[in-house]
């Protein structure tokens, strides 16, 4: 059965008139309230992003997840993503093992390269090592997850010789997911390693990702991994309301302002309402609408890709906390049950 969860990056609200940025303290406390509600309404998992920028509230997902562990009972708690290339895998693993113990075995790590590069100079890494850093640190992270005593040598970090890694997660290991954008190389690597993959479909038409899903499954099976344990998910920008047009119109300024803020540094043209409307269509990448439209879109995506997970990225542009809470309620109380019921037929 497919799991349905929520991902967040911890976007801060920015007043379009004054440029005033919401306080980190306020947004972090709102996030904990939102995760608590997710747990209460039956959302399967939560993922928290890592950013090192003025317009995001969360630099350390594991600290947010540790706080969330104390106010939740069943929801799985992971990152979305941990920027592995600029992290120390040993410290990252210890932190998530601690979250796992606090949550009685609900922690997951989602490793990725990240969509921003601020963490590289911040932690003393060179962007020219972008690819080798990720490969090497992923190798170490996997090793940490499979053995208490570790021997390991790499280029970018001091060697480990008979080092014992503590604490250990409750069951001895944790799920490790790989987050990918659109690169074939990343998809093949995850398939070879037999690791579950989360595809970020955050623009254009989802069907364009179909070849990457096929390459991933081929690499997974070619390397002898158990298809009964095959897991694949998508992360898509989402928001929910009682009326599709009303919620889309209300959410558009938050979404477009964020697209333009990010786009300004990347040379993107100004975001247009036509892009948003296409994204909402059955061919697009947005799951924004009422319960019935959202259920239909999620089921369509599931059928296209054979998903085991769907992650609704719900805080792009930091919509109001009160609207976020209502959207979470709709997702947990109505959308998730309807999707699961349809998949059981």
C-alpha positions in Angstrom: 0.0 0.0 0.0 1.3 3.5 -0.9 2.4 5.7 1.9 1.2 9.4 1.8 3.3 12.0 3.6 4.2 15.7 3.7 7.5 17.4 3.1 8.5 20.9 4.1 11.5 23.2 3.6 10.7 25.6 6.4 10.1 28.6 4.1 9.7 31.9 5.9 7.0 34.3 5.0 8.3 37.5 3.4 6.0 40.5 3.3 5.9 41.5 -0.4 5.4 45.2 0.4 8.0 45.7 3.2 10.4 42.7 2.6 10.1 41.9 6.3 10.9 38.2 7.0 9.0 36.2 9.5 10.9 35.2 12.6 12.6 31.8 12.7 11.2 31.2 16.1 7.6 31.7 15.0 7.9 29.5 12.0 9.7 26.7 13.8 7.0 26.6 16.5 4.4 26.5 13.8 6.1 23.6 12.1 6.0 21.5 15.3 2.3 22.2 15.6 1.8 21.2 12.0 3.7 17.9 12.5 1.7 17.1 15.6 -1.5 17.6 13.6 -0.1 15.4 10.8 0.4 12.6 13.3 -3.2 13.0 14.7 -4.9 12.9 11.3 -3.0 9.8 10.0 -0.3 11.2 7.7 2.2 8.4 7.1 5.5 10.3 7.1 7.1 13.8 7.4 10.2 15.1 5.8 12.1 18.2 6.8 14.5 20.1 4.5 17.9 21.5 5.2 18.8 25.0 4.1 21.4 27.6 5.1 19.7 30.8 3.9 17.9 33.8 5.3 14.6 32.8 3.8 14.4 29.3 5.4 13.9 28.5 9.0 15.6 25.1 9.3 19.4 24.4 9.0 19.3 21.1 11.0 16.3 18.9 10.2 17.3 16.4 12.8 16.7 18.9 15.6 13.2 19.7 14.3 12.6 15.9 14.1 13.8 15.3 17.6 11.4 17.9 18.9 8.6 16.4 16.7 9.4 12.9 18.1 8.3 14.0 21.6 4.8 15.2 20.4 4.0 12.4 17.9 3.2 8.7 18.2 3.2 7.0 14.8 4.3 9.3 11.9 7.7 8.4 10.4 10.2 11.3 10.7 12.9 11.9 8.1 14.8 14.6 6.3 13.9 16.0 2.9 16.8 16.2 2.4 20.0 16.0 4.4 22.7 17.6 2.2 25.1 14.7 2.5 27.8 16.2 0.4 28.6 18.9 3.0 27.8 16.9 6.1 29.9 14.6 8.2 28.2 11.2 7.7 29.2 10.0 11.2 27.6 13.0 13.0 24.6 12.8 10.7 24.1 9.1 11.5 24.5 9.6 15.2 22.0 12.5 15.2 19.4 10.4 13.3 20.0 7.4 15.5 19.2 9.7 18.4 15.9 10.8 16.7 15.2 7.1 16.1 15.5 6.3 19.8 13.5 9.3 20.8 10.7 8.3 18.4 10.8 4.5 19.2 12.1 3.6 15.7 10.4 6.1 13.4 13.5 7.9 12.0 14.6 7.9 8.4 17.4 9.6 6.5 16.9 11.0 3.0 20.2 11.9 1.5 20.6 14.2 -1.4 22.9 16.8 -3.0 20.5 19.6 -2.1 19.1 22.2 -4.5 21.2 25.1 -3.1 24.9 25.4 -2.7 25.3 27.6 0.4 26.4 24.7 2.6 29.6 24.0 0.6 31.5 27.2 1.5 29.9 27.2 4.9 31.4 23.9 5.9 34.6 24.3 3.9 34.0 22.2 0.8 34.8 23.0 -2.8 32.0 22.9 -5.4 34.4 21.2 -7.9 34.2 18.1 -5.7 30.3 18.2 -5.9 30.0 14.6 -7.3 32.8 12.8 -5.5 31.8 14.2 -2.2 28.3 12.8 -2.5 29.5 9.4 -3.8 32.1 9.0 -1.0 29.9 10.2 1.8 27.0 8.0 0.7 29.4 5.0 0.7 30.3 5.8 4.3 26.7 6.5 5.4 25.6 3.0 4.1 28.6 1.4 5.9 27.6 3.1 9.2 24.1 1.7 8.8 25.3 -1.9 8.4 28.0 -2.2 11.0 28.7 -1.0 14.5 32.5 -1.2 14.0 33.6 0.7 10.9 36.8 0.6 8.8 36.7 3.1 6.0 39.0 5.2 3.9 38.1 8.1 1.5 39.6 11.2 0.0 37.5 13.9 1.6 37.4 12.8 5.2 39.8 11.2 7.7 39.8 7.4 7.7 38.0 5.3 10.3 39.9 2.4 11.7 38.0 0.1 14.0 35.7 2.9 15.1 32.6 2.0 17.0 29.6 4.2 16.1 27.1 4.9 18.9 24.2 5.3 19.6 22.7 2.6 17.3 19.1 2.9 16.1 16.4 0.8 17.9 16.5 -2.0 15.2 20.2 -1.7 14.5 19.7 0.3 11.2 17.5 2.9 9.6 15.9 3.4 6.2 18.1 5.5 3.9 16.4 7.1 0.9 18.1 8.9 -1.9 16.5 12.1 -3.3 17.1 12.8 -7.0 16.2 15.5 -9.4 16.6 14.6 -13.1 20.1 13.0 -13.5 20.3 9.5 -14.9 23.6 9.0 -13.1 22.0 9.5 -9.7 19.2 7.2 -10.5 21.5 4.4 -11.7 23.6 4.7 -8.6 20.6 4.4 -6.3 19.4 1.4 -8.2 22.7 -0.4 -8.0 22.8 0.1 -4.3 19.2 -1.1 -3.9 18.2 2.1 -2.1 14.7 3.6 -2.3 14.4 6.8 -4.4 12.4 9.9 -4.0 12.0 11.8 -7.3 11.5 15.6 -7.0 9.0 16.5 -9.7 8.8 20.3 -9.2 8.2 21.6 -12.7 6.9 20.7 -16.2 5.1 17.5 -16.9 5.5 14.4 -14.6 5.3 12.0 -17.6 8.8 13.3 -18.7 10.2 11.5 -15.6 8.9 8.1 -16.8 12.2 7.0 -18.5 14.1 7.8 -15.2 11.8 5.5 -13.3 12.4 2.8 -15.8 16.1 3.2 -15.6 16.0 3.0 -11.8 13.9 -0.2 -11.8 16.2 -1.7 -14.4 19.4 -0.9 -12.4 17.7 -2.2 -9.2 16.7 -5.6 -10.8 20.0 -5.9 -12.8 21.9 -5.8 -9.5 19.9 -8.6 -7.9 17.9 -6.6 -5.4 14.6 -8.0 -4.0 11.7 -6.5 -6.0 9.4 -7.2 -3.0 11.4 -4.5 -1.2 11.3 -2.0 -4.1 10.3 1.5 -3.0 10.0 4.6 -5.1 8.3 7.9 -4.4 7.6 11.4 -5.7 7.8 14.8 -4.0 5.4 17.3 -5.6 4.3 20.8 -4.7 0.9 20.5 -3.2 -1.8 22.5 -1.3 -5.4 21.6 -0.5 -8.7 23.5 0.2 -12.4 23.0 0.1 -12.8 24.8 -3.3 -10.2 24.3 -6.1 -10.5 27.8 -7.6 -10.6 29.6 -4.3 -7.5 27.8 -2.9 -5.6 28.1 -6.1 -6.3 31.8 -6.3 -5.4 32.3 -2.7 -2.2 30.3 -2.8 -0.9 31.7 -6.1 0.8 34.8 -4.7 2.7 32.8 -2.1 3.8 30.3 -4.7 4.7 32.7 -7.5 6.6 35.0 -5.1 8.8 32.1 -4.0 9.4 30.9 -7.6 10.5 34.5 -8.5 12.8 34.8 -5.4 14.5 31.6 -6.3 14.4 32.3 -10.0 16.1 35.7 -9.6 19.3 34.0 -8.6 19.1 31.3 -11.2 18.2 33.4 -14.3 14.6 32.1 -14.6 12.0 34.3 -16.4 9.2 35.8 -14.2 6.7 33.1 -13.1 3.4 33.3 -14.9 -0.1 32.4 -13.9 -0.3 30.2 -17.1 2.5 28.0 -15.7 0.6 27.6 -12.5 -2.7 26.8 -14.2 -0.9 24.2 -16.4 0.8 22.8 -13.3 -2.7 22.2 -11.8 -4.0 20.4 -14.9 -3.9 16.6 -15.1 -0.6 16.9 -17.2 1.2 19.2 -14.7 3.3 18.9 -11.6 1.1 20.7 -9.0 -1.3 18.9 -6.7 -3.3 22.0 -5.7 -7.1 21.8 -5.4 -10.0 20.4 -3.6 -10.3 16.8 -2.2 -11.7 15.1 -5.3 -9.2 16.8 -7.7 -6.3 16.0 -5.4 -7.3 12.4 -4.9 -7.6 12.0 -8.7 -4.2 13.6 -9.4 -2.4 11.5 -6.8 -4.0 8.3 -8.1 -3.1 9.2 -11.6 0.6 9.8 -10.6 0.6 6.5 -8.7 -0.7 4.6 -11.7 1.8 6.2 -14.0 4.9 5.4 -11.9 3.9 2.5 -9.6 4.7 4.6 -6.5 5.1 3.2 -2.9 5.2 6.8 -1.6 3.7 10.2 -2.3 5.1 13.3 -0.6 3.1 16.5 -0.7 5.5 19.5 -0.4 3.2 21.9 1.3 5.0 25.0 2.5 6.4 26.5 -0.7 6.3 30.3 -0.1 5.1 29.7 3.5 1.3 30.0 3.2 -0.4 31.1 6.4 -0.2 28.7 9.4 -4.0 28.6 9.8 -4.4 27.6 6.1 -1.6 25.0 6.5 -3.4 23.4 9.4 -6.7 23.2 7.4 -4.9 21.7 4.4 -3.2 19.1 6.6 -6.6 18.2 8.1 -8.1 17.8 4.6 -5.1 15.7 3.5 -5.2 13.4 6.5 -8.9 13.1 7.1 -10.2 13.0 3.5 -7.6 12.7 0.8 -5.4 10.0 2.3 -8.3 7.6 3.2 -9.9 8.0 -0.3 -6.6 7.3 -2.1 -5.9 4.3 0.0 -9.5 3.0 -0.4 -9.2 3.4 -4.2 -5.8 1.5 -4.2 -7.4 -1.4 -2.4 -9.9 -2.1 -5.1 
